[in-house]
């Protein structure tokens, strides 16, 4: 069996960070635009949807490497798990803080 390419291994290992950063950018950019344009009601749905999609994608990536046989597999699982926690942490303020400041 041939070894995978270095680039694809690194991309797989850091997919969690890339997906987390896309999630972060999406929810904060959408919240800023929604607050300035008056779409406050769409914010919770967008945050919940983006978080669900991100967690699902990371679960699928983690599932591909289970059982972990190499260091790269372990890193993929660990980084994906940390990214899931980060995305859930970003979504928590949705439940107790207003998305838009009053004008």
Secondary structure by P-SEA (a helix, b strand, c coil): cccccaaaaaaaaaaaaaaaaaaaaaaaaaaaaaaaaccccaaaaaaaaaaaaaaaaaaaaaaaacccccaaaaaaaaaaaaaaaaaaaaacccccccccccc
